Amino acid sequence: MLTNAAFVDLRNYIKRRIAKAQYRVGSTWYNAPIVETVITSAGIVRVKSQIAHGAPCTIAEVRLINTEQQVWASKVVNVVLETATTNLLQWFDFNITETEVS
């Protein structure tokens, strides 16, 4: 079984490795900054990104990119940004658990 130290190391590894977010409008990907990465009191690694496209659009997908420019996580969304909408906050939650198989 993993120790508490192992869980802490795994959570901190995720925090260090995620470099940026990207979002897709049509077939074009745009970069978005990571505004916060925290480990919640429940041990969940929460990565928040703020999307500010600057024009009305429909965001079809959001993904996280690691420091090696590889996709680490992706989720399909259908978010319509209208003229009055200036920012969209998206987040990914990573819950690291261990399951014993017998």
N, C-alpha and C positions, 0 to 999 in steps of 0.2 A: 504494500500500500504506500502511496505517496505521503510524504510528510508535509507539514505546514510550510517548511522551507522550500520544498519543491513547488508547491502551489504559488508561493510568492515569486519565485524565480520565473515560472511560466508566465504569470501575469505581467511581470516587469519586462520580460522578453517581448511580449506583444506590444506593450507601450513603446518600447525603444524602436521596434522594427517598422511600425506603420508611419509612412512618410507624408502621404497626402491622400486626398479623395479625388475622385473624378465623377462627373455626371454626363449622361448622354442625352442630347437633344437631337432628334432625327438620327443621323448616322455619325454625328460629330461628338467627340469626347472633349470635355473642358475640365481643367484642373480647379479644384476647390481646396481651400486650406483646412487643416485640422485645427479647430479652435480649442479643443480640450480633450484630453485623454485622462480618465480617472479610474481608480479602482474603488467601487462602491463598498459600503459596509458589508454587503452580502458577498463580496469577492468577485463581482462582475466587472470585467474591463469594458468600460463604455467609451467609445470613440465618437466624438461629435465633429461634424463638418458643417460649415456655413456656406450655402450656395447663394450667390448674388449674380444672377445672369444679366440683369440690366435691361432686359426686353421681355415682353410676353413670350412664353414658350411652354411646351409640355416636356417635362423631364421623364424619361422612360426607364432609366437605370442609374444606380449609384454604386460605386465600388471603391474599395480601399487598395492603395498601392503601397508596397513595402519599399524599403531603402534600396532594393535591387531592381526596382521598377517592375515588379511582378504583381499580378492581381492576387490579393489575399482573401478578399471577400467581395461579394456582389449581391445586389438585390434589385429585382424588377419593381419599379414603382410607376405610378401614373399620376404625376403631380402637375397641375396646370398653374403656372405663374401668370398672373394678370398684371396690368399696369400698376395697380395699387400695391401689389405684393413686391416688396423689395428684397427680402431674404427668406431662405428656407433652411431650417435647421434639420439635418438628418443625422441619425446616429446608428451605430452598430453596437450590440452588446455581445460580449464573449463570456460565456459561463463555463469555466473549466471544472469538470467533475471527473470522478473516477468510479468505474463500475467493476466490481469483482465478478469474474466469470468462473464458475466452477464446473 
